[in-house]
Amino acid sequence: MKVLLTGAAGFIGSNFLRQMLDENNPSFHEIRVLDALTYSGTKTNLDGLDSASFHFIHGDIRDEETVSKATKGVDAVIHFAAESHVDRSIDSARIFVETNVVGTENLLNSSLKNDVATFIHVSTDEVYGSITEGSWTENFPLSPNSPYAASKAGSDLLAMAFHRTHGMDTRVTRCSNNYGPRQFPEKVIPLFVTNLIEGKKVPLYGDGKNVRDWLHVSDHCNAISLVLKNGRPGEIYNIGGGRELTNLELTDVILREMGADQSSIERVPDRKGHDLRYSLNIEKIERELGYRPQVPFEVGIKQTIAWYRENQSWWQPLKHGRR
């Protein structure tokens, strides 16, 4: 199988690439990586990998010629590339629409023209909006509340439309909040961890009661592999970690693990349109594909904190704009 990974110099994509190479799966004859190397995609995420095992293409998914060449001859596209930070989308939504919607349409169109057999679109639980009780199944209506979530919802619908209109084998995954090594330090866990390493306070939005489900990136990558191998065309699969925490509970865990206390918390005004709670029902992917999260949060957060302690040369230039 020849596979194209978009955005594989980013957090989730680079972890997926590493797992592919670690497994040395003989079914993957060629791996192409397409990444624009924007602020959160960095070639340092590919350090230590055998460059002969994959072909790196520096390019933007919005560029038709680049995408046409990248998709030519591949059997599968796994589409990680996206603008993904909610706060940035609130400040300026345009790049989110251009990358997440227009870029995805460009990839879908080129994949269709080049007879790509399978297209996996990696999305987010944020497209569902906010839920006060219970959990979303895959057939819940979309109700995004941030420009970021709206752009991802639009790209989800495009992927499904290409299946229904053209008979294209598209599969959509929607994950809960990821954490783990190599996550850009503007996201909440690496931001809090790196701030504490630097002796700074952690900025906690509002009353801290917003709830998120936490998914270790390795579990997410395992789930995507299952969807690629055995998922059904035209289907959506929720991928969760099974550990819901309020932001205050998450903060307390990080503080405790790093030997700090609540005096290290700085309360900041709440984010505009801040969704109260996300919660995914993952029975479908468990039942159909045998997915189970393997990394308990208590183990994963310790490993994540240790990684940021041991890899300050990776995150400090990214955090402080010295790339």
N, C-alpha and C positions, 0 to 999 in steps of 0.2 A: 504494500500500500504506500502511495505517495501522499503526504499530508502537508497542508499549509496551515501554520499557526499565525494568526494576526495578533499583534500586541504582545508577543512572547518575550519582549525585553521588559515588560511590566511585571507586577507582583504575581498575579495568578498565572499568567501565561508562562513566565520563566520557571515557576515551580512545576507546572505541568510538563514543560520541556525537560527539566531535570529528572522528573519521574520517568518519562519516556526513555531517556538515555540510561538511567540507572537500571531499568528493567531489561534493557538491551533486547527489546522485543523484535524478533526476527520478521514480524509481519510488516514493520515499517521500513520500507526500502529507501525512502528519501523523505527528509524533513526540511521544509522551507520555513523560515521565520521572516515575517514582514512586519516591520515596526518603524514608525516615524521618529522615534527617539525624542519625544516631547519631554516636558519636565519630569514626568513620572516614569517614563521608559528610559532605561539607561543600560548601556552595554556592560556596566559592572555587574548587572544581574546575570550575565552570561559568563562571567569570569570562572575559570576552572573547568569549563566544559570543553570537550574535544571538538574544536571547530570543524574538523573533518566529518563530524557526525551530522551536521546540519548546514544548510546554506542560508546565510543571512542576507536579507534584502532590505536596504534602507529606503523606505518609501511610505507614502501616505495613502490610506485606504480611500481617500477622496479623489485620488488621481487615477483616471480611467486606464491610461496606458500601463501604469505600474501594476495595477490590480489585474488587468488582462494577462500580462506576462506571468504574474505570480500564480494565477489560478490555472494556467494552461498545463494540462497533463497531470494534474493532481486528482486523486480519488476522493479526498475529503478536505474540507475546510473547517477548522475549529476557530471560531471568531471571538477572540478575547478583547480586541482593540476597542477602547471606548474612553471618552471623557467621563469620569466617575465621581468627582467630588461635589457633593451637594452644595456646599458653601460657595464654591466657584460658580456653579450654575445659577445661584441666586444673584451673584454679582453681575454675571454676563452669560446669557443663555445661548448666544449665537453659535459658539464653537461646539456646544453640545448637540445642537440640531445638525450642524454641518457634519460632524464626525459620526455621531451615533445613528442619525437617520440617513443622511445622504451617503455617508461612507458605507453603511450597511447595504443600502440599495445598490450601490456600485459593486460591492462584493457579490451580492446575490445575482445581479444581472450578468456579471462576468462569469460566475460559476455556472449559470444556466447556459450561456453561450459556449462555454468550454466543456460542457458535459461532466461537470463535477458530480460524483455519485451521491455524496452526503455532505450536508451543510449543518454544522452544529452552532447555534447562536447562543452565546453565554450571556444571560441576562440576570436580573435582580428581583428580589422580593418586593422592592420598593414600588414596582409597577402596580401593585395591588392597593397601595394607599396606606391606611392605618386600620387596625382591627382592635376592638376593645376586649373581646373575648372569643375563645375558639381559635381556629387556625384556618388559613386559606388552603383550599384544594385548587388544583390546576384550572378548574372551570369557573372560578370566581371572576366576576367582571373586573376590568382594570379601572383603577381610580387614582392615578398618580397625583401627588401634591406638590412636587418640586419640579423645576425645569429639567433637572437631570432625569428624574423618574419618568417624566412625560416623554423625553427623547428616547429612553429605553423602551417604553411601552410602544412608541411608534415603530421602533426597529423590530420588536417582537411581532407586531401585526404585519409588517412587511414580510418577515420570514414565513409566517403562516400563510400569507396571501400568495407567495410564490409556490407554496405547496398546493394550495387549492386551485390556483389559476393554471399553473404550468405542470403540476404533478411532480414537482421537484421534491426530493427527499430532504426536507428541512426538519430539524429537531431543536426545540428551545429548552434551555435549562434556566431555572430561576433559583438563585442561591440566597441564603441569608448572609449576615455579616461575616466576612472572612477575617482571619488573623493568622499570623505566622511570620516567618523570616522574609525579608526583602520587601516588606510593605512600606510604601512611601510615607515618610514621617509627618505628613499632614493628617493622616487618619488617626482615630482616637487612641487606639492602643499604642502604636509606635510614638505618637506625639506625647502621650502621658509618660511612657517609659523613658524616652530620650530627655524630656524635660527634667524628670527626677534625676537621671544620671548627671545632668548639667547643673543640678542644684536649684532648679526653677520650680515654680508651682504648676499645677495642672488646671487648665481652664474647663470648668464643668458648666455645661449649659443649664440655665434655669434651675428647676428644683431637682433635677437628676432622676426623675421618675419615668423617663422614656425607656421603653423595654425593647431589647434586641435579642435575637437568637444568634449564638456564636458558633461558627463553623471553622474548624482548622483547615487551612488551605490544602493540606495533603488529603483530607477526606473529600474536599470539593473536587480535587483532581482525580481521585479514584472514581468518584461518581461520574465525571465527564467521560472517563475511559469506558465505563459500563454503558453509558448512553451511546458512545461511538460504536461499541462492539455489538450491543444487543437491543438498542433503543428502536422504537418504531417510527417510521416516517410520519411527519405531520403531528407528532406528539409533543406535549410540554411535560417537563419533569421538574418538580420542586426538589431542591437539595438543601437540607438543613442540618444543623449540628446537634439539635436537641437540648441546648442549654440556654434558657432565657434568663437574662439579668437586666435589672434596671441600670441605667448609667451610673447611678450612685453605688450600686452593688459592685459593678465592674471596677469603679474607681477604688473602692475599699479593698478589693482583691489585689489590685496593682500596688496600692500603697503598702499593704501588709507584706507582699512578697518582696518589696524593695526597702523595707525597714523604715517607712515613713508613716505619718499619721494625717488626720484630717486638717491639720494646720497647713498642709501643702496644697489644699484645694483653694482655688480662686474661682468664686462664682462669677459667671459672666452672663449677660443678657441672652435669653433663649434665641435659638435660630428661628427665622421667619418660617411659618408653616410647618413647624417641627412635628413630624408624625409621632404619635404617642407610643404605638406598639406594632411590631412586626412579628408574625408567627406563621410558619409554614407547616402544613400537613404533608408529611413525606411518605405516606403509606403507599402511594403509587409506585415510586421508584424502589421502595423496599420489596413490594410484592412482585413487580415485574422483572426487576433487574438484580435483586438480592443486595441492594445497598444497605450498609450499616455504618454509621460514624464509628471510627476506631480510636480517635484521640480524645480522651476525657479532657474537659476544659481545664481542670486543675493541673493536669500534666502539660497540656499544650501551652498554657500561659507561662509556666515556669520555663519551658524550653524557649519560648519566644523572648522573654525577658533576658535569658542568658545569651541568646543570639545577639540582641542589640547591645548588651554589655561587651560582648567579645568582638563586635564588628563596628566599632565607632568610626573607623576609617571609611566604611561604606556610607553611613547615614549622615555624618557631619557635613560633608560637602553638599549633599542634597538638601539638607535642612537649612543650611546657611547660604545657599546660592553660590557655592564655590566650585561648581562642576567644571 
